[in-house]
Amino acid sequence: MPDVRFDKYYRYEDLTRILHSYAKEFSQLVRIESIGKSYEGRDIWLLTVSNFATGAHQEKPALWIDGNIHATELAPSSVCLYLLQTLVTAYGTHPEITRCLDTRTFYICPRVNPDGAELALADKPKFIRSGTRPYPHDEEGNHGLVMEDIDGDGRILLMRIPDANGAWKVCPTEPRLLIRREPTETGGQYYRVLPEGKIENYDGVQIKIQPSKEGLDLNRNFPFLWRQESEQSGAGSYPTSETEVRSLVQFITTHPNITGAIAFHTFSGVLIRPYTHLSDDEFPVNDLRTYQRIGAKGTELTQYPAISAFHDFRYDPKGVVTGTFDDWAYEYQGLFAWTVEVWSPQRQAGINDYKYIDWQQEHSVEDDLKLLRWNDEKLAGKGYVDWYPFEHPQLGQIELGGWDTMYAWTNPPPEFLEKEIALFPEWLVWHLLISPRLEIYEASVHSLGDDTYRVQLVVHNTGWLPTNVTQKALEKKLVRGCICEIELPPGGTLVTGKPREELGQLEGRAYKPSTPIRRHSDPTKDRAKVEWVVRTPQGSTVKLLARHERGGVARTELTFP
């Protein structure tokens, strides 16, 4: 068994070793490949997980799962590792996982952005948004505050600076906590709060935050509704300009068997579906209903609310984010795609009814006090650091402290990690098992006399989703219909029919109502039939094949009596 723990975060070399050890020990279920190189030349590892003895992975419906596209969002890599561990250890004993790997495929990319993660995990960490390519300019800044660990304790905290015009004051009931100064308040002890770091070329008066040289946001670089820097910062030079994003796009677009996609991020504890820029009113009706059904199952299994990016997760009430993975995967690939934000410190502290984005701008002092109590009782005080004096090289005597956001907010504290990531495998297996699956319903041959035979092939979709997966895929003509082929024996001739017949899409069970009533008929739209008339010697064998890009491949052989 690979030497892996789920109470720590792994750096690139250790993660690489662990992933390869899974592929070596469970070679019948796991294969590993590099789908590209990061900006700094690290491999972007992809695990293909399926029972290879039951068919080629690309001939089975598949689910894409990735994590860690943002540098400091490390827990998603652990989500992928935990899923991998669950699949390989439960195969053969867990009926649903066994059925899933026998008939379907997982594509798992645990760390999309290895360069940014290495900075976050360094002994002296550096926190950036995404990739390490200099953007939008190549030179280092030389003016303003640079966020860094200035006291060498491995954490980047906050700096509390006495300032008569500061916006913050000490909470009268909890001296560790800073609260907002009242709008007309004067005469007290006030503070200015800044990220921990040094100030380059400080003039003794003005403090500006120096823009990071690494200004990319890889989750703005996907092709759908990409916008240039003047409209959306961090989006890159052009759609898929970044090698990490281009590697994902290349893999997914060349694997049409992928039927769904989940990108893991942190934090907020929610399952987010598209769109980022459009109301639910703009969805094809069946896609919205199906998204809601999938989300409801996700909530049942994970306790994470399923929400709309546009309606419930907007950073700016008057603006939108575009160029994201899930929007691209739905709109351009016709997949049911999700962004999962792992971990909610608020929920851990008993704050359940809150707005995921708005809370960060406006919430009650009582919420902060609940979070501090959670820190004291559950984190042994490690999540929130009491203020301590520090002699700053530019500012003189200040204090450092506040939340250790990396391991209390952005990611679960290591001791909480396994419990949190264990929430997801059941939903992910279920999400893959709802995919379409093409199977042979009936194959037969009937003699017409004189070495002439009628061959009939009936196929059906035994999956819950239709073979096209989404209505968007039909609207955009993103997926071909079911194709049936006949391979004649030597000396055989085709009297009627074509060697290859395209039969269109096959419905699943996703669109059925909650209760059967008379006006909701249930015709056999999940089935399709093709017939050929063949002239061939008695006793010869004909090969039949049915395939669908998203539904998989089914084969059979018939012998002419």
C-alpha positions as CSV (number, residue, x, y, z in Angstrom):
1,M,0.0,0.0,0.0
2,P,1.4,3.5,-0.9
3,D,2.8,5.4,2.1
4,V,0.2,8.1,2.2
5,R,-1.3,10.1,5.1
6,F,-4.4,12.3,5.0
7,D,-3.3,14.6,7.9
8,K,-0.6,16.5,5.9
9,Y,-0.1,18.4,2.7
10,Y,2.4,17.0,0.2
11,R,5.0,18.8,-1.8
12,Y,5.6,18.0,-5.4
13,E,8.3,15.3,-5.1
14,D,6.4,13.4,-2.4
15,L,3.1,13.7,-4.3
16,T,4.8,12.4,-7.5
17,R,6.2,9.4,-5.6
18,I,2.9,8.6,-4.0
19,L,1.0,8.8,-7.4
20,H,3.5,6.5,-9.1
21,S,3.3,4.0,-6.2
22,Y,-0.4,3.7,-6.7
23,A,0.1,3.1,-10.4
24,K,2.8,0.4,-9.7
25,E,0.9,-1.4,-6.9
26,F,-2.6,-1.3,-8.5
27,S,-1.6,-1.6,-12.2
28,Q,-4.8,-3.4,-13.1
29,L,-6.7,-0.3,-12.0
30,V,-4.4,2.8,-12.2
31,R,-2.2,4.2,-14.9
32,I,-0.3,7.5,-14.7
33,E,0.9,9.9,-17.4
34,S,2.0,13.5,-17.7
35,I,-0.5,15.5,-19.7
36,G,1.8,18.5,-19.9
37,K,4.5,20.6,-18.2
38,S,4.0,23.5,-15.8
39,Y,5.6,26.9,-16.5
40,E,8.6,25.8,-14.4
41,G,8.8,22.4,-16.1
42,R,7.1,20.1,-13.6
43,D,4.9,17.3,-14.9
44,I,1.1,17.7,-14.6
45,W,0.2,14.2,-13.5
46,L,-3.0,12.5,-14.6
47,L,-4.3,9.2,-13.1
48,T,-6.6,7.0,-15.2
49,V,-8.6,4.7,-12.9
50,S,-10.6,1.9,-14.4
51,N,-10.6,-1.9,-14.5
52,F,-8.6,-2.3,-17.7
53,A,-9.5,-5.9,-17.9
54,T,-13.1,-5.0,-18.8
55,G,-12.2,-2.7,-21.6
56,A,-10.2,0.2,-22.8
57,H,-10.6,3.3,-20.6
58,Q,-11.4,5.5,-23.6
59,E,-14.3,3.2,-24.5
60,K,-16.0,3.8,-21.2
61,P,-17.9,6.8,-20.0
62,A,-15.6,9.0,-17.8
63,L,-15.6,11.6,-15.1
64,W,-12.9,14.3,-15.0
65,I,-11.7,15.5,-11.5
66,D,-9.0,18.0,-10.8
67,G,-7.6,20.1,-8.0
68,N,-5.2,22.8,-6.9
69,I,-5.4,25.2,-9.9
70,H,-5.0,28.0,-7.4
71,A,-1.6,28.0,-5.6
72,T,-2.6,28.0,-1.9
73,E,-5.7,25.8,-2.3
74,L,-4.0,22.6,-1.3
75,A,-6.8,20.5,0.1
76,P,-8.1,19.6,-3.4
77,S,-5.0,17.6,-4.1
78,S,-5.8,15.6,-1.0
79,V,-9.4,15.2,-2.2
80,C,-8.0,13.6,-5.3
81,L,-5.6,11.4,-3.3
82,Y,-8.4,10.2,-1.0
83,L,-10.6,9.4,-3.9
84,L,-7.8,7.4,-5.5
85,Q,-7.2,5.5,-2.2
86,T,-10.9,4.8,-1.8
87,L,-11.3,3.4,-5.3
88,V,-8.3,1.0,-5.3
89,T,-9.0,-0.3,-1.8
90,A,-12.7,-0.7,-2.1
91,Y,-12.7,-2.3,-5.6
92,G,-13.9,-5.9,-5.4
93,T,-15.7,-5.5,-2.1
94,H,-17.8,-2.4,-2.5
95,P,-20.5,-3.2,-5.1
96,E,-21.0,0.4,-6.5
97,I,-17.2,1.1,-6.7
98,T,-16.6,-2.2,-8.3
99,R,-19.4,-1.7,-10.9
100,C,-18.2,1.8,-11.5
101,L,-14.6,0.8,-12.3
102,D,-15.7,-2.2,-14.3
103,T,-17.9,-0.1,-16.6
104,R,-16.5,3.5,-16.4
105,T,-13.3,5.6,-16.0
106,F,-12.0,8.3,-13.7
107,Y,-9.5,10.8,-15.0
108,I,-7.9,12.4,-11.9
109,C,-5.5,15.4,-12.0
110,P,-4.5,16.1,-8.4
111,R,-2.4,19.2,-8.9
112,V,-3.0,21.3,-11.9
113,N,-0.6,24.0,-10.7
114,P,2.4,22.4,-9.1
115,D,4.6,25.5,-9.3
116,G,2.2,27.7,-7.2
117,A,1.7,24.9,-4.7
118,E,5.4,24.6,-4.2
119,L,5.6,28.2,-3.2
120,A,2.7,27.8,-0.8
121,L,4.3,24.7,0.8
122,A,7.8,26.1,1.1
123,D,9.5,26.4,4.5
124,K,9.4,30.1,3.9
125,P,6.1,30.3,2.0
126,K,5.0,32.7,-0.7
127,F,1.4,33.1,-1.5
128,I,0.3,33.9,-5.0
129,R,-3.0,33.4,-6.8
130,S,-2.0,30.8,-9.4
131,G,0.9,30.2,-11.8
132,T,4.4,31.5,-11.5
133,R,4.8,33.0,-15.0
134,P,5.4,36.7,-14.7
135,Y,2.3,38.5,-15.8
136,P,1.2,41.0,-16.9
137,H,4.8,42.4,-16.8
138,D,8.1,40.7,-16.6
139,E,10.0,42.9,-14.1
140,E,9.9,42.8,-10.3
141,G,8.1,45.6,-8.6
142,N,10.2,48.0,-6.5
143,H,7.7,50.0,-4.5
144,G,5.3,49.0,-1.8
145,L,4.5,46.2,0.6
146,V,5.5,42.7,-0.5
147,M,3.6,40.0,1.5
148,E,6.1,37.5,3.0
149,D,7.1,35.7,6.2
150,I,9.3,38.4,7.7
151,D,10.0,36.7,11.0
152,G,10.8,33.3,9.6
153,D,8.2,31.3,11.5
154,G,6.7,29.6,8.4
155,R,3.5,31.7,8.6
156,I,2.2,34.8,6.9
157,L,0.0,36.6,9.3
158,L,-1.2,40.2,9.7
159,M,0.7,43.3,10.9
160,R,-1.1,45.5,13.5
161,I,0.3,49.0,13.4
162,P,-0.7,51.8,15.9
163,D,-2.3,54.6,13.8
164,A,-4.5,57.4,15.1
165,N,-6.4,57.2,11.8
166,G,-6.6,53.4,11.7
167,A,-9.9,51.7,11.0
168,W,-9.6,49.1,13.8
169,K,-9.7,48.9,17.6
170,V,-9.5,46.2,20.2
171,C,-12.7,44.4,21.0
172,P,-13.7,45.3,24.6
173,T,-14.8,41.7,25.4
174,E,-12.0,39.9,23.6
175,P,-8.6,41.6,23.4
176,R,-7.3,39.4,20.7
177,L,-10.0,40.5,18.3
178,L,-10.0,43.7,16.2
179,I,-13.3,45.2,15.4
180,R,-14.3,48.1,13.2
181,R,-14.0,51.6,14.6
182,E,-17.4,53.4,14.7
183,P,-17.9,55.9,11.9
184,T,-17.8,59.0,14.2
185,E,-15.6,57.6,16.9
186,T,-12.4,59.4,18.1
187,G,-10.1,59.4,21.0
188,G,-9.2,55.8,21.3
189,Q,-6.3,53.5,20.4
190,Y,-6.6,52.6,16.8
191,Y,-4.7,50.4,14.4
192,R,-3.9,50.0,10.7
193,V,-3.8,46.3,9.5
194,L,-1.7,45.1,6.7
195,P,-0.5,41.7,5.5
196,E,2.8,40.5,7.0
197,G,5.6,41.7,4.8
198,K,8.4,44.2,4.0
199,I,8.0,47.6,2.3
200,E,10.3,48.3,-0.5
201,N,11.4,51.9,-1.0
202,Y,9.3,53.1,1.9
203,D,9.1,56.9,2.1
204,G,8.0,56.9,5.7
205,V,4.4,58.0,4.8
206,Q,2.7,56.0,2.1
207,I,2.2,52.3,2.0
208,K,0.9,50.7,-1.1
209,I,0.4,47.0,-1.8
210,Q,2.9,46.0,-4.4
211,P,1.2,44.0,-7.2
212,S,2.5,40.4,-7.4
213,K,4.8,39.7,-10.3
214,E,2.8,36.5,-10.7
215,G,-0.5,38.0,-11.5
216,L,-2.1,35.1,-13.3
217,D,-5.4,33.5,-12.3
218,L,-5.5,30.2,-14.3
219,N,-9.2,29.9,-13.7
220,R,-9.8,32.9,-15.9
221,N,-7.8,31.5,-18.8
222,F,-10.3,29.1,-20.2
223,P,-11.7,29.8,-23.7
224,F,-15.4,30.5,-22.9
225,L,-15.9,34.3,-22.5
226,W,-12.2,34.9,-21.9
227,R,-11.5,38.6,-21.4
228,Q,-8.2,40.4,-21.8
229,E,-6.4,42.1,-18.9
230,S,-8.1,45.5,-19.3
231,E,-11.5,43.8,-18.6
232,Q,-10.5,41.0,-16.2
233,S,-7.1,40.9,-14.4
234,G,-5.2,37.7,-14.4
235,A,-6.8,36.1,-17.5
236,G,-3.5,35.6,-19.4
237,S,-2.3,36.7,-22.8
238,Y,-5.0,34.8,-24.7
239,P,-7.3,31.8,-24.1
240,T,-5.3,28.8,-22.9
241,S,-2.1,30.9,-23.1
242,E,-1.0,29.1,-19.9
243,T,0.5,25.7,-20.3
244,E,-1.4,24.3,-17.3
245,V,-4.8,25.3,-18.7
246,R,-3.8,24.3,-22.2
247,S,-2.9,20.8,-20.9
248,L,-6.3,20.4,-19.3
249,V,-8.2,21.7,-22.4
250,Q,-6.2,19.5,-24.7
251,F,-6.8,16.3,-22.7
252,I,-10.5,16.9,-22.2
253,T,-11.3,17.9,-25.8
254,T,-9.4,14.8,-27.0
255,H,-11.3,12.4,-24.7
256,P,-14.9,12.7,-25.8
257,N,-15.9,9.9,-23.4
258,I,-15.8,12.4,-20.6
259,T,-19.4,13.0,-19.4
260,G,-18.9,15.3,-16.4
261,A,-16.2,17.4,-14.7
262,I,-15.5,18.5,-11.1
263,A,-12.8,21.1,-10.2
264,F,-12.0,21.2,-6.5
265,H,-11.0,24.5,-4.9
266,T,-11.2,26.0,-1.4
267,F,-13.0,27.4,0.5
268,S,-16.7,28.0,1.4
269,G,-18.1,24.5,1.7
270,V,-20.3,24.6,-1.4
271,L,-21.0,22.9,-4.7
272,I,-21.1,25.6,-7.4
273,R,-22.6,25.1,-10.9
274,P,-22.6,27.5,-13.9
275,Y,-23.2,30.0,-15.0
276,T,-20.9,32.7,-13.6
277,H,-22.5,35.4,-15.9
278,L,-26.1,34.3,-16.6
279,S,-29.2,33.7,-14.6
280,D,-30.8,30.3,-14.3
281,D,-33.5,31.5,-16.6
282,E,-30.9,31.2,-19.5
283,F,-30.4,27.4,-19.0
284,P,-32.0,24.8,-21.2
285,V,-34.8,23.6,-18.9
286,N,-33.7,19.9,-18.8
287,D,-30.1,20.9,-18.0
288,L,-31.1,23.1,-15.1
289,R,-33.4,20.4,-13.7
290,T,-30.7,17.8,-14.0
291,Y,-28.1,20.1,-12.5
292,Q,-30.5,20.6,-9.6
293,R,-31.0,16.8,-9.2
294,I,-27.2,16.2,-9.2
295,G,-26.7,19.0,-6.8
296,A,-29.4,17.7,-4.4
297,K,-27.6,14.4,-4.3
298,G,-24.3,16.1,-3.6
299,T,-25.9,18.0,-0.7
300,E,-27.4,14.8,0.6
301,L,-24.0,13.0,0.6
302,T,-21.6,15.9,1.5
303,Q,-23.9,18.4,3.4
304,Y,-22.5,21.0,1.1
305,P,-25.2,23.3,-0.3
306,A,-25.5,23.2,-4.1
307,I,-25.6,26.8,-5.5
308,S,-25.5,28.9,-8.6
309,A,-22.3,30.9,-9.2
310,F,-24.4,33.8,-10.7
311,H,-27.0,33.9,-8.0
312,D,-25.0,32.9,-4.9
313,F,-21.3,33.3,-5.4
314,R,-20.5,36.6,-7.0
315,Y,-17.4,38.5,-5.8
316,D,-18.9,41.8,-7.1
317,P,-22.7,42.2,-7.2
318,K,-22.4,44.3,-10.3
319,G,-19.7,42.3,-12.0
320,V,-19.1,38.8,-13.2
321,V,-16.1,36.4,-13.4
322,T,-15.6,34.7,-16.8
323,G,-13.1,32.4,-18.5
324,T,-13.7,29.7,-15.8
325,F,-13.3,26.0,-16.1
326,D,-16.8,24.9,-15.2
327,D,-18.4,27.5,-17.6
328,W,-16.1,26.3,-20.4
329,A,-16.8,22.6,-19.7
330,Y,-20.5,23.1,-19.7
331,E,-20.8,25.6,-22.6
332,Y,-18.1,24.3,-25.0
333,Q,-18.0,20.6,-24.0
334,G,-21.6,20.0,-23.0
335,L,-20.7,18.5,-19.7
336,F,-22.3,18.8,-16.2
337,A,-19.4,20.6,-14.6
338,W,-18.9,21.8,-11.0
339,T,-16.6,23.9,-8.9
340,V,-16.4,22.5,-5.4
341,E,-15.2,24.8,-2.7
342,V,-13.8,22.6,0.0
343,W,-14.0,23.5,3.8
344,S,-16.0,26.2,5.6
345,P,-14.4,27.5,8.8
346,Q,-17.7,29.4,9.5
347,R,-19.7,26.2,9.5
348,Q,-17.1,24.5,11.7
349,A,-17.7,27.4,14.2
350,G,-21.5,26.9,14.1
351,I,-22.2,29.8,11.6
352,N,-24.5,28.1,9.2
353,D,-26.8,30.7,7.7
354,Y,-24.4,33.1,6.0
355,K,-23.7,34.5,2.5
356,Y,-20.6,32.9,1.2
357,I,-19.0,35.9,-0.4
358,D,-20.9,38.8,1.3
359,W,-19.9,37.5,4.8
360,Q,-16.3,38.5,4.2
361,Q,-17.4,42.1,3.8
362,E,-20.1,42.3,6.4
363,H,-20.8,40.1,9.4
364,S,-21.4,40.4,13.1
365,V,-18.8,40.5,15.9
366,E,-20.6,37.5,17.4
367,D,-19.5,35.5,14.3
368,D,-15.9,36.5,15.0
369,L,-16.3,35.5,18.6
370,K,-17.7,32.1,17.5
371,L,-14.7,31.6,15.3
372,L,-12.3,32.4,18.1
373,R,-14.1,30.0,20.4
374,W,-13.7,27.3,17.7
375,N,-10.0,28.1,17.4
376,D,-9.6,27.8,21.2
377,E,-11.6,24.7,21.6
378,K,-11.0,22.7,18.4
379,L,-7.7,24.0,17.1
380,A,-5.9,24.3,20.5
381,G,-5.4,28.0,19.7
382,K,-3.2,27.3,16.6
383,G,-5.5,28.9,14.1
384,Y,-5.6,32.4,15.5
385,V,-2.2,33.8,16.7
386,D,-2.4,36.3,19.6
387,W,-0.6,39.5,18.8
388,Y,3.1,39.6,19.6
389,P,5.7,42.4,19.2
390,F,8.0,42.6,16.3
391,E,10.6,45.1,15.2
392,H,9.8,45.8,11.6
393,P,12.7,46.9,9.4
394,Q,10.7,49.8,7.9
395,L,7.9,50.4,10.4
396,G,9.7,49.9,13.7
397,Q,7.7,48.4,16.6
398,I,4.6,46.7,15.4
399,E,2.7,43.5,16.3
400,L,2.2,40.3,14.3
401,G,-0.8,38.0,14.7
402,G,-4.4,37.2,13.6
403,W,-5.6,34.2,11.6
404,D,-3.1,31.8,10.2
405,T,-5.3,31.8,7.1
406,M,-3.4,29.1,5.2
407,Y,-4.3,26.3,7.7
408,A,-7.5,27.6,9.2
409,W,-9.3,29.3,6.4
410,T,-7.8,28.5,3.0
411,N,-7.3,24.8,3.9
412,P,-8.5,22.6,6.7
413,P,-6.0,22.3,9.6
414,P,-4.2,19.0,8.9
415,E,-6.0,17.2,11.8
416,F,-9.3,18.1,10.2
417,L,-8.3,17.2,6.6
418,E,-9.3,13.6,6.4
419,K,-12.7,14.1,7.8
420,E,-13.4,16.8,5.3
421,I,-12.1,15.1,2.2
422,A,-13.9,11.9,3.1
423,L,-17.2,13.6,2.2
424,F,-16.6,13.4,-1.5
425,P,-15.9,9.8,-2.9
426,E,-19.5,8.6,-2.6
427,W,-20.9,11.6,-4.6
428,L,-18.1,11.3,-7.2
429,V,-18.8,7.6,-7.8
430,W,-22.5,8.4,-8.0
431,H,-21.9,11.2,-10.4
432,L,-20.0,8.8,-12.7
433,L,-22.5,6.1,-12.4
434,I,-25.3,8.4,-13.7
435,S,-23.5,8.7,-17.0
436,P,-25.0,7.2,-20.2
437,R,-23.9,3.6,-21.0
438,L,-24.5,2.0,-24.3
439,E,-25.3,-1.8,-24.2
440,I,-26.6,-4.4,-26.6
441,Y,-30.3,-5.1,-25.9
442,E,-30.7,-7.8,-28.6
443,A,-28.7,-9.2,-31.5
444,S,-30.2,-11.8,-33.8
445,V,-29.9,-13.4,-37.2
446,H,-32.8,-14.9,-39.2
447,S,-32.4,-17.0,-42.3
448,L,-34.1,-15.7,-45.5
449,G,-33.0,-18.7,-47.6
450,D,-30.3,-19.1,-50.2
451,D,-27.5,-18.1,-47.8
452,T,-29.3,-14.8,-47.1
453,Y,-29.9,-13.6,-43.6
454,R,-31.4,-10.6,-41.8
455,V,-29.2,-9.3,-39.0
456,Q,-30.8,-7.2,-36.3
457,L,-29.0,-5.2,-33.7
458,V,-30.9,-3.4,-30.9
459,V,-29.0,-1.1,-28.5
460,H,-30.1,0.8,-25.5
461,N,-28.8,3.3,-23.0
462,T,-28.8,1.9,-19.5
463,G,-27.5,5.0,-17.9
464,W,-29.5,7.7,-16.2
465,L,-28.3,10.6,-18.4
466,P,-29.0,10.7,-22.1
467,T,-26.2,9.8,-24.4
468,N,-25.7,13.5,-25.3
469,V,-25.4,14.2,-21.5
470,T,-26.7,17.8,-21.8
471,Q,-29.1,19.7,-23.9
472,K,-26.3,22.2,-24.5
473,A,-24.4,19.4,-26.2
474,L,-27.3,19.0,-28.7
475,E,-27.7,22.7,-29.1
476,K,-24.0,23.1,-30.0
477,K,-23.8,19.9,-32.0
478,L,-21.0,18.8,-29.7
479,V,-21.6,15.0,-29.8
480,R,-22.4,12.5,-32.5
481,G,-25.2,10.0,-32.2
482,C,-25.0,6.2,-31.6
483,I,-23.1,4.4,-34.4
484,C,-23.6,0.8,-35.3
485,E,-21.2,-1.1,-37.5
486,I,-21.2,-4.6,-39.1
487,E,-18.1,-6.5,-40.1
488,L,-18.8,-9.2,-42.7
489,P,-17.0,-12.5,-42.8
490,P,-14.8,-13.3,-45.8
491,G,-16.9,-13.8,-48.8
492,G,-19.9,-12.1,-47.3
493,T,-21.8,-9.3,-49.1
494,L,-24.2,-6.6,-47.8
495,V,-27.5,-6.8,-49.7
496,T,-29.3,-3.9,-47.8
497,G,-28.1,-1.5,-45.2
498,K,-24.8,0.4,-44.8
499,P,-21.7,-0.9,-43.0
500,R,-22.0,2.0,-40.6
501,E,-25.3,3.4,-39.4
502,E,-25.8,6.5,-37.2
503,L,-28.9,6.2,-35.1
504,G,-29.0,9.4,-33.1
505,Q,-29.1,10.0,-29.4
506,L,-30.7,7.7,-26.8
507,E,-32.5,9.0,-23.8
508,G,-31.8,7.9,-20.3
509,R,-34.1,8.2,-17.3
510,A,-33.1,11.7,-16.2
511,Y,-36.1,13.5,-17.6
512,K,-38.8,11.3,-16.0
513,P,-41.2,13.0,-13.6
514,S,-41.4,12.2,-9.9
515,T,-44.7,10.3,-10.3
516,P,-46.0,8.4,-13.4
517,I,-49.3,9.7,-14.6
518,R,-51.2,9.1,-17.8
519,R,-50.0,12.1,-19.8
520,H,-46.3,11.2,-19.0
521,S,-45.8,8.3,-21.3
522,D,-42.6,6.2,-21.2
523,P,-41.8,5.3,-24.8
524,T,-38.6,3.4,-25.7
525,K,-36.5,6.5,-26.6
526,D,-33.6,4.7,-24.8
527,R,-33.5,2.1,-27.6
528,A,-32.5,2.1,-31.3
529,K,-32.6,-0.7,-33.9
530,V,-30.7,-1.3,-37.1
531,E,-31.1,-4.1,-39.6
532,W,-29.0,-5.5,-42.4
533,V,-29.6,-8.2,-45.0
534,V,-26.4,-10.2,-45.6
535,R,-25.5,-12.9,-48.1
536,T,-22.8,-15.2,-46.7
537,P,-22.0,-18.9,-46.4
538,Q,-23.7,-20.9,-43.6
539,G,-21.6,-21.2,-40.4
540,S,-19.7,-18.0,-40.9
541,T,-19.5,-15.3,-38.3
542,V,-20.4,-11.6,-38.4
543,K,-19.1,-9.0,-35.9
544,L,-21.3,-6.2,-34.6
545,L,-20.2,-3.1,-32.9
546,A,-22.1,-0.2,-31.3
547,R,-20.4,2.9,-30.0
548,H,-21.1,6.3,-28.7
549,E,-18.5,8.9,-27.8
550,R,-20.0,9.3,-24.3
551,G,-21.9,6.1,-23.9
552,G,-19.0,3.7,-24.6
553,V,-18.6,0.7,-26.8
554,A,-20.4,-2.7,-27.0
555,R,-19.5,-5.6,-29.2
556,T,-20.9,-9.0,-30.1
557,E,-20.6,-11.8,-32.7
558,L,-23.3,-13.9,-34.4
559,T,-22.9,-17.1,-36.3
560,F,-25.1,-17.8,-39.3
561,P,-27.0,-21.0,-38.8
